[in-house]
């Protein structure tokens, strides 16, 4: 048996496991944020739709009184898309930093310390 190889594997595992668990926790936090965002968007959409429908007299077509409704939905969709984009960008940045750290890449202004 090669003791040096076993020790190197153990050292790598000790360095890598905290990083892997950290990435996993970050991913769960991003997923939780996205889930809350989806629920809030759905709730707002349902409340707005209910408000529009409840203000209409029975027997009239929904499009006759809902002049500003498409604009409201468009604004909410744009806000939602921007929030999702920000979550994705943070996640991609976090993954890129983890990959660079694992590869030992050094960027100006963001030095990766050697752990040995």
Phi and psi in degrees as GROMACS dihedral restraints (atoms count N, CA, C in turn):
[ dihedral_restraints ]
;  ai    aj    ak    al  type     phi  dphi    fc
    3     4     5     6     1   -95.3    20    10
    4     5     6     7     1   101.8    20    10
    6     7     8     9     1   -63.8    20    10
    7     8     9    10     1   -37.7    20    10
    9    10    11    12     1   -62.7    20    10
   10    11    12    13     1   -41.9    20    10
   12    13    14    15     1   -65.0    20    10
   13    14    15    16     1   -39.7    20    10
   15    16    17    18     1   -65.2    20    10
   16    17    18    19     1   -42.8    20    10
   18    19    20    21     1   -65.4    20    10
   19    20    21    22     1   -39.4    20    10
   21    22    23    24     1   -64.8    20    10
   22    23    24    25     1   -39.7    20    10
   24    25    26    27     1   -64.5    20    10
   25    26    27    28     1   -41.7    20    10
   27    28    29    30     1   -65.4    20    10
   28    29    30    31     1   -42.4    20    10
   30    31    32    33     1   -62.6    20    10
   31    32    33    34     1   -43.1    20    10
   33    34    35    36     1   -61.7    20    10
   34    35    36    37     1   -43.8    20    10
   36    37    38    39     1   -61.3    20    10
   37    38    39    40     1   -40.7    20    10
   39    40    41    42     1   -65.7    20    10
   40    41    42    43     1   -34.4    20    10
   42    43    44    45     1   -79.2    20    10
   43    44    45    46     1   -36.5    20    10
   45    46    47    48     1   -80.6    20    10
   46    47    48    49     1   -36.7    20    10
   48    49    50    51     1   -59.5    20    10
   49    50    51    52     1   -46.0    20    10
   51    52    53    54     1   -60.4    20    10
   52    53    54    55     1   -37.8    20    10
   54    55    56    57     1   -66.2    20    10
   55    56    57    58     1   -42.0    20    10
   57    58    59    60     1   -63.9    20    10
   58    59    60    61     1   -45.5    20    10
   60    61    62    63     1   -65.1    20    10
   61    62    63    64     1   -36.5    20    10
   63    64    65    66     1   -63.0    20    10
   64    65    66    67     1   -43.0    20    10
   66    67    68    69     1   -63.0    20    10
   67    68    69    70     1   -40.9    20    10
   69    70    71    72     1   -62.9    20    10
   70    71    72    73     1   -44.3    20    10
   72    73    74    75     1   -63.1    20    10
   73    74    75    76     1   -42.0    20    10
   75    76    77    78     1   -61.8    20    10
   76    77    78    79     1   -42.2    20    10
   78    79    80    81     1   -63.3    20    10
   79    80    81    82     1   -42.1    20    10
   81    82    83    84     1   -64.1    20    10
   82    83    84    85     1   -39.1    20    10
   84    85    86    87     1   -64.2    20    10
   85    86    87    88     1   -42.1    20    10
   87    88    89    90     1   -64.7    20    10
   88    89    90    91     1   -41.6    20    10
   90    91    92    93     1   -63.3    20    10
   91    92    93    94     1   -40.9    20    10
   93    94    95    96     1   -64.2    20    10
   94    95    96    97     1   -42.7    20    10
   96    97    98    99     1   -61.5    20    10
   97    98    99   100     1   -43.8    20    10
   99   100   101   102     1   -65.1    20    10
  100   101   102   103     1   -39.5    20    10
  102   103   104   105     1   -63.1    20    10
  103   104   105   106     1   -44.6    20    10
  105   106   107   108     1   -62.8    20    10
  106   107   108   109     1   -40.0    20    10
  108   109   110   111     1   -62.6    20    10
  109   110   111   112     1   -44.1    20    10
  111   112   113   114     1   -62.6    20    10
  112   113   114   115     1   -43.6    20    10
  114   115   116   117     1   -64.6    20    10
  115   116   117   118     1   -42.1    20    10
  117   118   119   120     1   -63.9    20    10
  118   119   120   121     1   -40.6    20    10
  120   121   122   123     1   -65.5    20    10
  121   122   123   124     1   -42.5    20    10
  123   124   125   126     1   -64.9    20    10
  124   125   126   127     1   -42.7    20    10
  126   127   128   129     1   -62.5    20    10
  127   128   129   130     1   -44.7    20    10
  129   130   131   132     1   -63.7    20    10
  130   131   132   133     1   -41.4    20    10
  132   133   134   135     1   -64.0    20    10
  133   134   135   136     1   -42.6    20    10
  135   136   137   138     1   -66.3    20    10
  136   137   138   139     1   -41.7    20    10
  138   139   140   141     1   -64.7    20    10
  139   140   141   142     1   -42.2    20    10
  141   142   143   144     1   -66.6    20    10
  142   143   144   145     1   -43.1    20    10
  144   145   146   147     1   -62.1    20    10
  145   146   147   148     1   -41.1    20    10
  147   148   149   150     1   -66.1    20    10
  148   149   150   151     1   -41.0    20    10
  150   151   152   153     1   -62.7    20    10
  151   152   153   154     1   -42.1    20    10
  153   154   155   156     1   -66.5    20    10
  154   155   156   157     1   -46.5    20    10
  156   157   158   159     1   -66.5    20    10
  157   158   159   160     1   -37.2    20    10
  159   160   161   162     1   -72.6    20    10
  160   161   162   163     1   -22.1    20    10
  162   163   164   165     1   -84.6    20    10
  163   164   165   166     1    -8.4    20    10
  165   166   167   168     1   -90.6    20    10
  166   167   168   169     1   139.9    20    10
  168   169   170   171     1   -72.4    20    10
  169   170   171   172     1   149.1    20    10
  171   172   173   174     1   -64.0    20    10
  172   173   174   175     1   144.6    20    10
  174   175   176   177     1    92.0    20    10
  175   176   177   178     1    -5.1    20    10
  177   178   179   180     1  -101.4    20    10
  178   179   180   181     1   149.6    20    10
  180   181   182   183     1   -69.9    20    10
  181   182   183   184     1   139.4    20    10
  183   184   185   186     1   -59.1    20    10
  184   185   186   187     1   -29.4    20    10
  186   187   188   189     1   -73.6    20    10
  187   188   189   190     1   -14.6    20    10
  189   190   191   192     1   -74.0    20    10
  190   191   192   193     1   -30.8    20    10
  192   193   194   195     1  -111.6    20    10
  193   194   195   196     1    -0.6    20    10
  195   196   197   198     1  -103.8    20    10
  196   197   198   199     1    47.2    20    10
  198   199   200   201     1   -59.5    20    10
  199   200   201   202     1   -43.3    20    10
  201   202   203   204     1   -90.0    20    10
  202   203   204   205     1    -2.5    20    10
  204   205   206   207     1   -63.3    20    10
  205   206   207   208     1   -47.3    20    10
  207   208   209   210     1   -59.1    20    10
  208   209   210   211     1   -37.9    20    10
  210   211   212   213     1   -65.3    20    10
  211   212   213   214     1   -40.9    20    10
  213   214   215   216     1   -61.8    20    10
  214   215   216   217     1   -45.4    20    10
  216   217   218   219     1   -64.4    20    10
  217   218   219   220     1   -37.9    20    10
  219   220   221   222     1   -63.9    20    10
  220   221   222   223     1   -43.5    20    10
  222   223   224   225     1   -63.4    20    10
  223   224   225   226     1   -42.9    20    10
  225   226   227   228     1   -66.3    20    10
  226   227   228   229     1   -38.0    20    10
  228   229   230   231     1   -65.6    20    10
  229   230   231   232     1   -38.7    20    10
  231   232   233   234     1   -67.3    20    10
  232   233   234   235     1   -42.0    20    10
  234   235   236   237     1   -62.8    20    10
  235   236   237   238     1   -45.1    20    10
  237   238   239   240     1   -60.7    20    10
  238   239   240   241     1   -46.3    20    10
  240   241   242   243     1   -62.3    20    10
  241   242   243   244     1   -37.8    20    10
  243   244   245   246     1   -66.8    20    10
  244   245   246   247     1   -41.0    20    10
  246   247   248   249     1   -65.2    20    10
  247   248   249   250     1   -41.0    20    10
  249   250   251   252     1   -64.3    20    10
  250   251   252   253     1   -41.9    20    10
  252   253   254   255     1   -59.8    20    10
  253   254   255   256     1   -41.2    20    10
  255   256   257   258     1   -65.2    20    10
  256   257   258   259     1   -41.0    20    10
  258   259   260   261     1   -62.6    20    10
  259   260   261   262     1   -44.3    20    10
  261   262   263   264     1   -64.7    20    10
  262   263   264   265     1   -42.6    20    10
  264   265   266   267     1   -62.4    20    10
  265   266   267   268     1   -42.5    20    10
  267   268   269   270     1   -63.0    20    10
  268   269   270   271     1   -40.9    20    10
  270   271   272   273     1   -65.6    20    10
  271   272   273   274     1   -42.0    20    10
  273   274   275   276     1   -64.9    20    10
  274   275   276   277     1   -40.1    20    10
  276   277   278   279     1   -63.1    20    10
  277   278   279   280     1   -42.1    20    10
  279   280   281   282     1   -62.8    20    10
  280   281   282   283     1   -43.1    20    10
  282   283   284   285     1   -66.3    20    10
  283   284   285   286     1   -40.1    20    10
  285   286   287   288     1   -62.9    20    10
  286   287   288   289     1   -42.3    20    10
  288   289   290   291     1   -63.0    20    10
  289   290   291   292     1   -40.4    20    10
  291   292   293   294     1   -65.6    20    10
  292   293   294   295     1   -40.2    20    10
  294   295   296   297     1   -65.4    20    10
  295   296   297   298     1   -43.9    20    10
  297   298   299   300     1   -64.6    20    10
  298   299   300   301     1   -39.4    20    10
  300   301   302   303     1   -64.2    20    10
  301   302   303   304     1   -44.0    20    10
  303   304   305   306     1   -65.3    20    10
  304   305   306   307     1   -33.4    20    10
  306   307   308   309     1   -86.1    20    10
  307   308   309   310     1    -9.6    20    10
  309   310   311   312     1    77.2    20    10
  310   311   312   313     1    22.8    20    10
  312   313   314   315     1   -76.8    20    10
  313   314   315   316     1   137.1    20    10
  315   316   317   318     1  -111.3    20    10
  316   317   318   319     1   128.0    20    10
  318   319   320   321     1  -108.5    20    10
  319   320   321   322     1   146.8    20    10
  321   322   323   324     1   -58.5    20    10
  322   323   324   325     1   129.5    20    10
  324   325   326   327     1    83.9    20    10
  325   326   327   328     1    -5.2    20    10
  327   328   329   330     1  -142.4    20    10
  328   329   330   331     1    65.1    20    10
  330   331   332   333     1   -67.6    20    10
  331   332   333   334     1   140.1    20    10
  333   334   335   336     1   -97.7    20    10
  334   335   336   337     1   123.2    20    10
  336   337   338   339     1   -80.9    20    10
  337   338   339   340     1   143.5    20    10
  339   340   341   342     1   -81.5    20    10
  340   341   342   343     1   130.5    20    10
  342   343   344   345     1  -113.4    20    10
  343   344   345   346     1   115.3    20    10
